[in-house]
Amino acid sequence: AIFVTFRFCGKDYDAAVLSAGHCGFGMGATPTAMVNMQAVCKNYGMSHTAFIIVPLCGAFFIDIVNAFVINGILYLF
């Protein structure tokens, strides 16, 4: 998250909160990412950009991709 997400997202506060969300995805799912971001924002201030991007990617885009992957695997077997 530090080497890729933080640098790719611009090396600012929003990038730091997005990196915390990325770590949350690594630990589980979208709710874990949201809790990680809330913990960072509770101490340092709100990041509206991160709270728009992470739930969209986590809840919407990943679920759609998972649906196609599961259907593809079921089709193969």
mmCIF file of the N, C-alpha and C atoms, coordinates in Angstrom:
data_MODEL
# 
_entry.id   MODEL 
# 
loop_
_atom_site.group_PDB 
_atom_site.id 
_atom_site.type_symbol 
_atom_site.label_atom_id 
_atom_site.label_alt_id 
_atom_site.label_comp_id 
_atom_site.label_asym_id 
_atom_site.label_entity_id 
_atom_site.label_seq_id 
_atom_site.pdbx_PDB_ins_code 
_atom_site.Cartn_x 
_atom_site.Cartn_y 
_atom_site.Cartn_z 
_atom_site.occupancy 
_atom_site.B_iso_or_equiv 
_atom_site.pdbx_formal_charge 
_atom_site.auth_seq_id 
_atom_site.auth_comp_id 
_atom_site.auth_asym_id 
_atom_site.auth_atom_id 
_atom_site.pdbx_PDB_model_num 
ATOM 1   N N  . ALA A 1 1  ? 0.825   -1.191  0.000   1.00 0.00 ? 1  ALA A N  1 
ATOM 2   C CA . ALA A 1 1  ? 0.000   0.000   0.000   1.00 0.00 ? 1  ALA A CA 1 
ATOM 3   C C  . ALA A 1 1  ? 0.869   1.255   0.000   1.00 0.00 ? 1  ALA A C  1 
ATOM 4   N N  . ILE A 1 2  ? 1.983   1.219   0.714   1.00 0.00 ? 2  ILE A N  1 
ATOM 5   C CA . ILE A 1 2  ? 2.852   2.399   0.768   1.00 0.00 ? 2  ILE A CA 1 
ATOM 6   C C  . ILE A 1 2  ? 3.561   2.604   -0.561  1.00 0.00 ? 2  ILE A C  1 
ATOM 7   N N  . PHE A 1 3  ? 4.078   1.544   -1.121  1.00 0.00 ? 3  PHE A N  1 
ATOM 8   C CA . PHE A 1 3  ? 4.901   1.675   -2.322  1.00 0.00 ? 3  PHE A CA 1 
ATOM 9   C C  . PHE A 1 3  ? 4.094   1.854   -3.592  1.00 0.00 ? 3  PHE A C  1 
ATOM 10  N N  . VAL A 1 4  ? 2.894   1.318   -3.639  1.00 0.00 ? 4  VAL A N  1 
ATOM 11  C CA . VAL A 1 4  ? 2.109   1.404   -4.877  1.00 0.00 ? 4  VAL A CA 1 
ATOM 12  C C  . VAL A 1 4  ? 0.946   2.384   -4.724  1.00 0.00 ? 4  VAL A C  1 
ATOM 13  N N  . THR A 1 5  ? 0.029   2.110   -3.817  1.00 0.00 ? 5  THR A N  1 
ATOM 14  C CA . THR A 1 5  ? -1.194  2.910   -3.708  1.00 0.00 ? 5  THR A CA 1 
ATOM 15  C C  . THR A 1 5  ? -0.901  4.357   -3.343  1.00 0.00 ? 5  THR A C  1 
ATOM 16  N N  . PHE A 1 6  ? -0.083  4.561   -2.325  1.00 0.00 ? 6  PHE A N  1 
ATOM 17  C CA . PHE A 1 6  ? 0.203   5.925   -1.868  1.00 0.00 ? 6  PHE A CA 1 
ATOM 18  C C  . PHE A 1 6  ? 0.869   6.743   -2.970  1.00 0.00 ? 6  PHE A C  1 
ATOM 19  N N  . ARG A 1 7  ? 1.834   6.174   -3.648  1.00 0.00 ? 7  ARG A N  1 
ATOM 20  C CA . ARG A 1 7  ? 2.542   6.913   -4.703  1.00 0.00 ? 7  ARG A CA 1 
ATOM 21  C C  . ARG A 1 7  ? 1.688   7.100   -5.946  1.00 0.00 ? 7  ARG A C  1 
ATOM 22  N N  . PHE A 1 8  ? 0.909   6.087   -6.300  1.00 0.00 ? 8  PHE A N  1 
ATOM 23  C CA . PHE A 1 8  ? 0.065   6.176   -7.488  1.00 0.00 ? 8  PHE A CA 1 
ATOM 24  C C  . PHE A 1 8  ? -1.046  7.206   -7.308  1.00 0.00 ? 8  PHE A C  1 
ATOM 25  N N  . CYS A 1 9  ? -1.522  7.378   -6.072  1.00 0.00 ? 9  CYS A N  1 
ATOM 26  C CA . CYS A 1 9  ? -2.638  8.283   -5.800  1.00 0.00 ? 9  CYS A CA 1 
ATOM 27  C C  . CYS A 1 9  ? -2.212  9.716   -5.508  1.00 0.00 ? 9  CYS A C  1 
ATOM 28  N N  . GLY A 1 10 ? -0.917  10.007  -5.518  1.00 0.00 ? 10 GLY A N  1 
ATOM 29  C CA . GLY A 1 10 ? -0.504  11.393  -5.456  1.00 0.00 ? 10 GLY A CA 1 
ATOM 30  C C  . GLY A 1 10 ? 0.287   11.846  -4.244  1.00 0.00 ? 10 GLY A C  1 
ATOM 31  N N  . LYS A 1 11 ? 0.615   10.961  -3.318  1.00 0.00 ? 11 LYS A N  1 
ATOM 32  C CA . LYS A 1 11 ? 1.447   11.291  -2.163  1.00 0.00 ? 11 LYS A CA 1 
ATOM 33  C C  . LYS A 1 11 ? 0.898   12.446  -1.327  1.00 0.00 ? 11 LYS A C  1 
ATOM 34  N N  . ASP A 1 12 ? -0.402  12.489  -1.111  1.00 0.00 ? 12 ASP A N  1 
ATOM 35  C CA . ASP A 1 12 ? -0.991  13.509  -0.255  1.00 0.00 ? 12 ASP A CA 1 
ATOM 36  C C  . ASP A 1 12 ? -1.869  12.830  0.807   1.00 0.00 ? 12 ASP A C  1 
ATOM 37  N N  . TYR A 1 13 ? -2.638  13.629  1.523   1.00 0.00 ? 13 TYR A N  1 
ATOM 38  C CA . TYR A 1 13 ? -3.456  13.069  2.599   1.00 0.00 ? 13 TYR A CA 1 
ATOM 39  C C  . TYR A 1 13 ? -4.518  12.111  2.065   1.00 0.00 ? 13 TYR A C  1 
ATOM 40  N N  . ASP A 1 14 ? -5.140  12.459  0.950   1.00 0.00 ? 14 ASP A N  1 
ATOM 41  C CA . ASP A 1 14 ? -6.136  11.553  0.358   1.00 0.00 ? 14 ASP A CA 1 
ATOM 42  C C  . ASP A 1 14 ? -5.499  10.216  -0.002  1.00 0.00 ? 14 ASP A C  1 
ATOM 43  N N  . ALA A 1 15 ? -4.281  10.256  -0.497  1.00 0.00 ? 15 ALA A N  1 
ATOM 44  C CA . ALA A 1 15 ? -3.571  9.024   -0.845  1.00 0.00 ? 15 ALA A CA 1 
ATOM 45  C C  . ALA A 1 15 ? -3.287  8.190   0.402   1.00 0.00 ? 15 ALA A C  1 
ATOM 46  N N  . ALA A 1 16 ? -2.982  8.857   1.521   1.00 0.00 ? 16 ALA A N  1 
ATOM 47  C CA . ALA A 1 16 ? -2.740  8.125   2.766   1.00 0.00 ? 16 ALA A CA 1 
ATOM 48  C C  . ALA A 1 16 ? -4.006  7.427   3.249   1.00 0.00 ? 16 ALA A C  1 
ATOM 49  N N  . VAL A 1 17 ? -5.140  8.106   3.146   1.00 0.00 ? 17 VAL A N  1 
ATOM 50  C CA . VAL A 1 17 ? -6.404  7.492   3.574   1.00 0.00 ? 17 VAL A CA 1 
ATOM 51  C C  . VAL A 1 17 ? -6.798  6.369   2.613   1.00 0.00 ? 17 VAL A C  1 
ATOM 52  N N  . LEU A 1 18 ? -6.569  6.555   1.332   1.00 0.00 ? 18 LEU A N  1 
ATOM 53  C CA . LEU A 1 18 ? -6.819  5.478   0.372   1.00 0.00 ? 18 LEU A CA 1 
ATOM 54  C C  . LEU A 1 18 ? -5.923  4.276   0.648   1.00 0.00 ? 18 LEU A C  1 
ATOM 55  N N  . SER A 1 19 ? -4.699  4.516   1.059   1.00 0.00 ? 19 SER A N  1 
ATOM 56  C CA . SER A 1 19 ? -3.797  3.416   1.408   1.00 0.00 ? 19 SER A CA 1 
ATOM 57  C C  . SER A 1 19 ? -4.305  2.656   2.630   1.00 0.00 ? 19 SER A C  1 
ATOM 58  N N  . ALA A 1 20 ? -4.855  3.373   3.592   1.00 0.00 ? 20 ALA A N  1 
ATOM 59  C CA . ALA A 1 20 ? -5.460  2.708   4.748   1.00 0.00 ? 20 ALA A CA 1 
ATOM 60  C C  . ALA A 1 20 ? -6.637  1.843   4.307   1.00 0.00 ? 20 ALA A C  1 
ATOM 61  N N  . GLY A 1 21 ? -7.424  2.348   3.368   1.00 0.00 ? 21 GLY A N  1 
ATOM 62  C CA . GLY A 1 21 ? -8.512  1.545   2.816   1.00 0.00 ? 21 GLY A CA 1 
ATOM 63  C C  . GLY A 1 21 ? -8.008  0.324   2.075   1.00 0.00 ? 21 GLY A C  1 
ATOM 64  N N  . HIS A 1 22 ? -6.907  0.476   1.367   1.00 0.00 ? 22 HIS A N  1 
ATOM 65  C CA . HIS A 1 22 ? -6.300  -0.649  0.656   1.00 0.00 ? 22 HIS A CA 1 
ATOM 66  C C  . HIS A 1 22 ? -5.864  -1.730  1.643   1.00 0.00 ? 22 HIS A C  1 
ATOM 67  N N  . CYS A 1 23 ? -5.291  -1.321  2.757   1.00 0.00 ? 23 CYS A N  1 
ATOM 68  C CA . CYS A 1 23 ? -4.916  -2.285  3.798   1.00 0.00 ? 23 CYS A CA 1 
ATOM 69  C C  . CYS A 1 23 ? -6.157  -2.985  4.356   1.00 0.00 ? 23 CYS A C  1 
ATOM 70  N N  . GLY A 1 24 ? -7.251  -2.254  4.473   1.00 0.00 ? 24 GLY A N  1 
ATOM 71  C CA . GLY A 1 24 ? -8.501  -2.854  4.938   1.00 0.00 ? 24 GLY A CA 1 
ATOM 72  C C  . GLY A 1 24 ? -9.032  -3.896  3.981   1.00 0.00 ? 24 GLY A C  1 
ATOM 73  N N  . PHE A 1 25 ? -8.893  -3.641  2.678   1.00 0.00 ? 25 PHE A N  1 
ATOM 74  C CA . PHE A 1 25 ? -9.283  -4.656  1.699   1.00 0.00 ? 25 PHE A CA 1 
ATOM 75  C C  . PHE A 1 25 ? -8.430  -5.901  1.863   1.00 0.00 ? 25 PHE A C  1 
ATOM 76  N N  . GLY A 1 26 ? -7.164  -5.703  2.154   1.00 0.00 ? 26 GLY A N  1 
ATOM 77  C CA . GLY A 1 26 ? -6.276  -6.843  2.356   1.00 0.00 ? 26 GLY A CA 1 
ATOM 78  C C  . GLY A 1 26 ? -6.639  -7.666  3.577   1.00 0.00 ? 26 GLY A C  1 
ATOM 79  N N  . MET A 1 27 ? -7.207  -7.028  4.581   1.00 0.00 ? 27 MET A N  1 
ATOM 80  C CA . MET A 1 27 ? -7.601  -7.742  5.793   1.00 0.00 ? 27 MET A CA 1 
ATOM 81  C C  . MET A 1 27 ? -8.972  -8.383  5.690   1.00 0.00 ? 27 MET A C  1 
ATOM 82  N N  . GLY A 1 28 ? -9.730  -8.074  4.668   1.00 0.00 ? 28 GLY A N  1 
ATOM 83  C CA . GLY A 1 28 ? -11.048 -8.685  4.618   1.00 0.00 ? 28 GLY A CA 1 
ATOM 84  C C  . GLY A 1 28 ? -11.907 -8.183  3.500   1.00 0.00 ? 28 GLY A C  1 
ATOM 85  N N  . ALA A 1 29 ? -12.675 -7.143  3.759   1.00 0.00 ? 29 ALA A N  1 
ATOM 86  C CA . ALA A 1 29 ? -13.671 -6.698  2.795   1.00 0.00 ? 29 ALA A CA 1 
ATOM 87  C C  . ALA A 1 29 ? -13.864 -5.186  2.910   1.00 0.00 ? 29 ALA A C  1 
ATOM 88  N N  . THR A 1 30 ? -14.862 -4.680  2.225   1.00 0.00 ? 30 THR A N  1 
ATOM 89  C CA . THR A 1 30 ? -15.144 -3.250  2.207   1.00 0.00 ? 30 THR A CA 1 
ATOM 90  C C  . THR A 1 30 ? -15.413 -2.672  3.599   1.00 0.00 ? 30 THR A C  1 
ATOM 91  N N  . PRO A 1 31 ? -16.169 -3.349  4.471   1.00 0.00 ? 31 PRO A N  1 
ATOM 92  C CA . PRO A 1 31 ? -16.382 -2.762  5.806   1.00 0.00 ? 31 PRO A CA 1 
ATOM 93  C C  . PRO A 1 31 ? -15.074 -2.579  6.589   1.00 0.00 ? 31 PRO A C  1 
ATOM 94  N N  . THR A 1 32 ? -14.146 -3.495  6.430   1.00 0.00 ? 32 THR A N  1 
ATOM 95  C CA . THR A 1 32 ? -12.860 -3.362  7.106   1.00 0.00 ? 32 THR A CA 1 
ATOM 96  C C  . THR A 1 32 ? -12.085 -2.174  6.560   1.00 0.00 ? 32 THR A C  1 
ATOM 97  N N  . ALA A 1 33 ? -12.161 -1.958  5.269   1.00 0.00 ? 33 ALA A N  1 
ATOM 98  C CA . ALA A 1 33 ? -11.507 -0.799  4.660   1.00 0.00 ? 33 ALA A CA 1 
ATOM 99  C C  . ALA A 1 33 ? -12.116 0.501   5.181   1.00 0.00 ? 33 ALA A C  1 
ATOM 100 N N  . MET A 1 34 ? -13.419 0.527   5.317   1.00 0.00 ? 34 MET A N  1 
ATOM 101 C CA . MET A 1 34 ? -14.084 1.729   5.822   1.00 0.00 ? 34 MET A CA 1 
ATOM 102 C C  . MET A 1 34 ? -13.681 2.026   7.270   1.00 0.00 ? 34 MET A C  1 
ATOM 103 N N  . VAL A 1 35 ? -13.578 0.991   8.092   1.00 0.00 ? 35 VAL A N  1 
ATOM 104 C CA . VAL A 1 35 ? -13.188 1.183   9.486   1.00 0.00 ? 35 VAL A CA 1 
ATOM 105 C C  . VAL A 1 35 ? -11.748 1.692   9.566   1.00 0.00 ? 35 VAL A C  1 
ATOM 106 N N  . ASN A 1 36 ? -10.856 1.150   8.750   1.00 0.00 ? 36 ASN A N  1 
ATOM 107 C CA . ASN A 1 36 ? -9.475  1.639   8.719   1.00 0.00 ? 36 ASN A CA 1 
ATOM 108 C C  . ASN A 1 36 ? -9.431  3.114   8.344   1.00 0.00 ? 36 ASN A C  1 
ATOM 109 N N  . MET A 1 37 ? -10.183 3.492   7.338   1.00 0.00 ? 37 MET A N  1 
ATOM 110 C CA . MET A 1 37 ? -10.186 4.884   6.906   1.00 0.00 ? 37 MET A CA 1 
ATOM 111 C C  . MET A 1 37 ? -10.797 5.785   7.975   1.00 0.00 ? 37 MET A C  1 
ATOM 112 N N  . GLN A 1 38 ? -11.834 5.323   8.661   1.00 0.00 ? 38 GLN A N  1 
ATOM 113 C CA . GLN A 1 38 ? -12.435 6.114   9.738   1.00 0.00 ? 38 GLN A CA 1 
ATOM 114 C C  . GLN A 1 38 ? -11.452 6.332   10.875  1.00 0.00 ? 38 GLN A C  1 
ATOM 115 N N  . ALA A 1 39 ? -10.638 5.313   11.171  1.00 0.00 ? 39 ALA A N  1 
ATOM 116 C CA . ALA A 1 39 ? -9.651  5.459   12.242  1.00 0.00 ? 39 ALA A CA 1 
ATOM 117 C C  . ALA A 1 39 ? -8.617  6.516   11.896  1.00 0.00 ? 39 ALA A C  1 
ATOM 118 N N  . VAL A 1 40 ? -8.177  6.544   10.647  1.00 0.00 ? 40 VAL A N  1 
ATOM 119 C CA . VAL A 1 40 ? -7.215  7.560   10.221  1.00 0.00 ? 40 VAL A CA 1 
ATOM 120 C C  . VAL A 1 40 ? -7.870  8.938   10.242  1.00 0.00 ? 40 VAL A C  1 
ATOM 121 N N  . CYS A 1 41 ? -9.076  9.029   9.729   1.00 0.00 ? 41 CYS A N  1 
ATOM 122 C CA . CYS A 1 41 ? -9.765  10.323  9.645   1.00 0.00 ? 41 CYS A CA 1 
ATOM 123 C C  . CYS A 1 41 ? -10.169 10.856  11.012  1.00 0.00 ? 41 CYS A C  1 
ATOM 124 N N  . LYS A 1 42 ? -10.383 9.981   11.962  1.00 0.00 ? 42 LYS A N  1 
ATOM 125 C CA . LYS A 1 42 ? -10.737 10.425  13.307  1.00 0.00 ? 42 LYS A CA 1 
ATOM 126 C C  . LYS A 1 42 ? -9.587  11.225  13.930  1.00 0.00 ? 42 LYS A C  1 
ATOM 127 N N  . ASN A 1 43 ? -8.354  10.843  13.619  1.00 0.00 ? 43 ASN A N  1 
ATOM 128 C CA . ASN A 1 43 ? -7.196  11.526  14.186  1.00 0.00 ? 43 ASN A CA 1 
ATOM 129 C C  . ASN A 1 43 ? -6.736  12.723  13.364  1.00 0.00 ? 43 ASN A C  1 
ATOM 130 N N  . TYR A 1 44 ? -6.867  12.656  12.040  1.00 0.00 ? 44 TYR A N  1 
ATOM 131 C CA . TYR A 1 44 ? -6.237  13.662  11.180  1.00 0.00 ? 44 TYR A CA 1 
ATOM 132 C C  . TYR A 1 44 ? -7.188  14.489  10.342  1.00 0.00 ? 44 TYR A C  1 
ATOM 133 N N  . GLY A 1 45 ? -8.461  14.183  10.326  1.00 0.00 ? 45 GLY A N  1 
ATOM 134 C CA . GLY A 1 45 ? -9.415  14.953  9.535   1.00 0.00 ? 45 GLY A CA 1 
ATOM 135 C C  . GLY A 1 45 ? -10.011 14.125  8.409   1.00 0.00 ? 45 GLY A C  1 
ATOM 136 N N  . MET A 1 46 ? -11.100 14.628  7.868   1.00 0.00 ? 46 MET A N  1 
ATOM 137 C CA . MET A 1 46 ? -11.883 13.898  6.872   1.00 0.00 ? 46 MET A CA 1 
ATOM 138 C C  . MET A 1 46 ? -11.263 13.960  5.485   1.00 0.00 ? 46 MET A C  1 
ATOM 139 N N  . SER A 1 47 ? -11.419 12.873  4.739   1.00 0.00 ? 47 SER A N  1 
ATOM 140 C CA . SER A 1 47 ? -11.018 12.815  3.340   1.00 0.00 ? 47 SER A CA 1 
ATOM 141 C C  . SER A 1 47 ? -12.232 12.381  2.524   1.00 0.00 ? 47 SER A C  1 
ATOM 142 N N  . HIS A 1 48 ? -12.916 13.333  1.941   1.00 0.00 ? 48 HIS A N  1 
ATOM 143 C CA . HIS A 1 48 ? -14.145 13.030  1.202   1.00 0.00 ? 48 HIS A CA 1 
ATOM 144 C C  . HIS A 1 48 ? -13.865 12.217  -0.052  1.00 0.00 ? 48 HIS A C  1 
ATOM 145 N N  . THR A 1 49 ? -12.751 12.473  -0.695  1.00 0.00 ? 49 THR A N  1 
ATOM 146 C CA . THR A 1 49 ? -12.397 11.739  -1.915  1.00 0.00 ? 49 THR A CA 1 
ATOM 147 C C  . THR A 1 49 ? -12.244 10.255  -1.628  1.00 0.00 ? 49 THR A C  1 
ATOM 148 N N  . ALA A 1 50 ? -11.548 9.926   -0.565  1.00 0.00 ? 50 ALA A N  1 
ATOM 149 C CA . ALA A 1 50 ? -11.329 8.514   -0.229  1.00 0.00 ? 50 ALA A CA 1 
ATOM 150 C C  . ALA A 1 50 ? -12.635 7.812   0.118   1.00 0.00 ? 50 ALA A C  1 
ATOM 151 N N  . PHE A 1 51 ? -13.530 8.528   0.801   1.00 0.00 ? 51 PHE A N  1 
ATOM 152 C CA . PHE A 1 51 ? -14.795 7.903   1.183   1.00 0.00 ? 51 PHE A CA 1 
ATOM 153 C C  . PHE A 1 51 ? -15.766 7.777   0.015   1.00 0.00 ? 51 PHE A C  1 
ATOM 154 N N  . ILE A 1 52 ? -15.462 8.368   -1.117  1.00 0.00 ? 52 ILE A N  1 
ATOM 155 C CA . ILE A 1 52 ? -16.244 8.149   -2.332  1.00 0.00 ? 52 ILE A CA 1 
ATOM 156 C C  . ILE A 1 52 ? -15.644 7.001   -3.146  1.00 0.00 ? 52 ILE A C  1 
ATOM 157 N N  . ILE A 1 53 ? -14.322 6.989   -3.258  1.00 0.00 ? 53 ILE A N  1 
ATOM 158 C CA . ILE A 1 53 ? -13.648 6.013   -4.121  1.00 0.00 ? 53 ILE A CA 1 
ATOM 159 C C  . ILE A 1 53 ? -13.686 4.603   -3.548  1.00 0.00 ? 53 ILE A C  1 
ATOM 160 N N  . VAL A 1 54 ? -13.346 4.444   -2.277  1.00 0.00 ? 54 VAL A N  1 
ATOM 161 C CA . VAL A 1 54 ? -13.216 3.098   -1.696  1.00 0.00 ? 54 VAL A CA 1 
ATOM 162 C C  . VAL A 1 54 ? -14.533 2.327   -1.674  1.00 0.00 ? 54 VAL A C  1 
ATOM 163 N N  . PRO A 1 55 ? -15.653 2.904   -1.221  1.00 0.00 ? 55 PRO A N  1 
ATOM 164 C CA . PRO A 1 55 ? -16.887 2.110   -1.268  1.00 0.00 ? 55 PRO A CA 1 
ATOM 165 C C  . PRO A 1 55 ? -17.334 1.780   -2.693  1.00 0.00 ? 55 PRO A C  1 
ATOM 166 N N  . LEU A 1 56 ? -17.111 2.704   -3.626  1.00 0.00 ? 56 LEU A N  1 
ATOM 167 C CA . LEU A 1 56 ? -17.461 2.403   -5.012  1.00 0.00 ? 56 LEU A CA 1 
ATOM 168 C C  . LEU A 1 56 ? -16.665 1.231   -5.540  1.00 0.00 ? 56 LEU A C  1 
ATOM 169 N N  . CYS A 1 57 ? -15.366 1.258   -5.349  1.00 0.00 ? 57 CYS A N  1 
ATOM 170 C CA . CYS A 1 57 ? -14.523 0.167   -5.836  1.00 0.00 ? 57 CYS A CA 1 
ATOM 171 C C  . CYS A 1 57 ? -14.796 -1.119  -5.088  1.00 0.00 ? 57 CYS A C  1 
ATOM 172 N N  . GLY A 1 58 ? -14.925 -1.028  -3.783  1.00 0.00 ? 58 GLY A N  1 
ATOM 173 C CA . GLY A 1 58 ? -15.090 -2.227  -2.979  1.00 0.00 ? 58 GLY A CA 1 
ATOM 174 C C  . GLY A 1 58 ? -16.433 -2.880  -3.107  1.00 0.00 ? 58 GLY A C  1 
ATOM 175 N N  . ALA A 1 59 ? -17.466 -2.107  -3.088  1.00 0.00 ? 59 ALA A N  1 
ATOM 176 C CA . ALA A 1 59 ? -18.803 -2.682  -3.064  1.00 0.00 ? 59 ALA A CA 1 
ATOM 177 C C  . ALA A 1 59 ? -19.383 -2.899  -4.455  1.00 0.00 ? 59 ALA A C  1 
ATOM 178 N N  . PHE A 1 60 ? -19.049 -2.047  -5.383  1.00 0.00 ? 60 PHE A N  1 
ATOM 179 C CA . PHE A 1 60 ? -19.696 -2.111  -6.683  1.00 0.00 ? 60 PHE A CA 1 
ATOM 180 C C  . PHE A 1 60 ? -18.841 -2.830  -7.727  1.00 0.00 ? 60 PHE A C  1 
ATOM 181 N N  . PHE A 1 61 ? -17.672 -2.294  -8.007  1.00 0.00 ? 61 PHE A N  1 
ATOM 182 C CA . PHE A 1 61 ? -16.848 -2.841  -9.080  1.00 0.00 ? 61 PHE A CA 1 
ATOM 183 C C  . PHE A 1 61 ? -16.334 -4.237  -8.777  1.00 0.00 ? 61 PHE A C  1 
ATOM 184 N N  . ILE A 1 62 ? -15.896 -4.473  -7.555  1.00 0.00 ? 62 ILE A N  1 
ATOM 185 C CA . ILE A 1 62 ? -15.362 -5.789  -7.214  1.00 0.00 ? 62 ILE A CA 1 
ATOM 186 C C  . ILE A 1 62 ? -16.469 -6.841  -7.228  1.00 0.00 ? 62 ILE A C  1 
ATOM 187 N N  . ASP A 1 63 ? -17.670 -6.487  -6.790  1.00 0.00 ? 63 ASP A N  1 
ATOM 188 C CA . ASP A 1 63 ? -18.772 -7.447  -6.830  1.00 0.00 ? 63 ASP A CA 1 
ATOM 189 C C  . ASP A 1 63 ? -19.134 -7.813  -8.259  1.00 0.00 ? 63 ASP A C  1 
ATOM 190 N N  . ILE A 1 64 ? -19.104 -6.865  -9.153  1.00 0.00 ? 64 ILE A N  1 
ATOM 191 C CA . ILE A 1 64 ? -19.397 -7.162  -10.562 1.00 0.00 ? 64 ILE A CA 1 
ATOM 192 C C  . ILE A 1 64 ? -18.319 -8.065  -11.152 1.00 0.00 ? 64 ILE A C  1 
ATOM 193 N N  . VAL A 1 65 ? -17.060 -7.763  -10.870 1.00 0.00 ? 65 VAL A N  1 
ATOM 194 C CA . VAL A 1 65 ? -15.964 -8.600  -11.365 1.00 0.00 ? 65 VAL A CA 1 
ATOM 195 C C  . VAL A 1 65 ? -16.080 -10.007 -10.797 1.00 0.00 ? 65 VAL A C  1 
ATOM 196 N N  . ASN A 1 66 ? -16.387 -10.124 -9.498  1.00 0.00 ? 66 ASN A N  1 
ATOM 197 C CA . ASN A 1 66 ? -16.543 -11.445 -8.886  1.00 0.00 ? 66 ASN A CA 1 
ATOM 198 C C  . ASN A 1 66 ? -17.664 -12.244 -9.549  1.00 0.00 ? 66 ASN A C  1 
ATOM 199 N N  . ALA A 1 67 ? -18.744 -11.599 -9.907  1.00 0.00 ? 67 ALA A N  1 
ATOM 200 C CA . ALA A 1 67 ? -19.844 -12.302 -10.574 1.00 0.00 ? 67 ALA A CA 1 
ATOM 201 C C  . ALA A 1 67 ? -19.385 -12.898 -11.899 1.00 0.00 ? 67 ALA A C  1 
ATOM 202 N N  . PHE A 1 68 ? -18.622 -12.126 -12.676 1.00 0.00 ? 68 PHE A N  1 
ATOM 203 C CA . PHE A 1 68 ? -18.119 -12.646 -13.947 1.00 0.00 ? 68 PHE A CA 1 
ATOM 204 C C  . PHE A 1 68 ? -17.096 -13.754 -13.746 1.00 0.00 ? 68 PHE A C  1 
ATOM 205 N N  . VAL A 1 69 ? -16.245 -13.617 -12.755 1.00 0.00 ? 69 VAL A N  1 
ATOM 206 C CA . VAL A 1 69 ? -15.233 -14.654 -12.488 1.00 0.00 ? 69 VAL A CA 1 
ATOM 207 C C  . VAL A 1 69 ? -15.903 -15.950 -12.055 1.00 0.00 ? 69 VAL A C  1 
ATOM 208 N N  . ILE A 1 70 ? -16.863 -15.859 -11.158 1.00 0.00 ? 70 ILE A N  1 
ATOM 209 C CA . ILE A 1 70 ? -17.558 -17.066 -10.688 1.00 0.00 ? 70 ILE A CA 1 
ATOM 210 C C  . ILE A 1 70 ? -18.299 -17.733 -11.838 1.00 0.00 ? 70 ILE A C  1 
ATOM 211 N N  . ASN A 1 71 ? -18.986 -16.953 -12.673 1.00 0.00 ? 71 ASN A N  1 
ATOM 212 C CA . ASN A 1 71 ? -19.678 -17.542 -13.825 1.00 0.00 ? 71 ASN A CA 1 
ATOM 213 C C  . ASN A 1 71 ? -18.704 -18.177 -14.791 1.00 0.00 ? 71 ASN A C  1 
ATOM 214 N N  . GLY A 1 72 ? -17.561 -17.533 -15.008 1.00 0.00 ? 72 GLY A N  1 
ATOM 215 C CA . GLY A 1 72 ? -16.558 -18.096 -15.902 1.00 0.00 ? 72 GLY A CA 1 
ATOM 216 C C  . GLY A 1 72 ? -15.997 -19.419 -15.391 1.00 0.00 ? 72 GLY A C  1 
ATOM 217 N N  . ILE A 1 73 ? -15.733 -19.492 -14.096 1.00 0.00 ? 73 ILE A N  1 
ATOM 218 C CA . ILE A 1 73 ? -15.213 -20.735 -13.522 1.00 0.00 ? 73 ILE A CA 1 
ATOM 219 C C  . ILE A 1 73 ? -16.264 -21.837 -13.573 1.00 0.00 ? 73 ILE A C  1 
ATOM 220 N N  . LEU A 1 74 ? -17.517 -21.491 -13.271 1.00 0.00 ? 74 LEU A N  1 
ATOM 221 C CA . LEU A 1 74 ? -18.580 -22.493 -13.360 1.00 0.00 ? 74 LEU A CA 1 
ATOM 222 C C  . LEU A 1 74 ? -18.777 -22.978 -14.792 1.00 0.00 ? 74 LEU A C  1 
ATOM 223 N N  . TYR A 1 75 ? -18.579 -22.098 -15.751 1.00 0.00 ? 75 TYR A N  1 
ATOM 224 C CA . TYR A 1 75 ? -18.715 -22.486 -17.157 1.00 0.00 ? 75 TYR A CA 1 
ATOM 225 C C  . TYR A 1 75 ? -17.601 -23.457 -17.556 1.00 0.00 ? 75 TYR A C  1 
ATOM 226 N N  . LEU A 1 76 ? -16.399 -23.244 -17.038 1.00 0.00 ? 76 LEU A N  1 
ATOM 227 C CA . LEU A 1 76 ? -15.270 -24.109 -17.369 1.00 0.00 ? 76 LEU A CA 1 
ATOM 228 C C  . LEU A 1 76 ? -15.396 -25.498 -16.763 1.00 0.00 ? 76 LEU A C  1 
ATOM 229 N N  . PHE A 1 77 ? -15.992 -25.557 -15.583 1.00 0.00 ? 77 PHE A N  1 
ATOM 230 C CA . PHE A 1 77 ? -16.101 -26.856 -14.914 1.00 0.00 ? 77 PHE A CA 1 
ATOM 231 C C  . PHE A 1 77 ? -17.517 -27.338 -14.950 1.00 0.00 ? 77 PHE A C  1 
# 
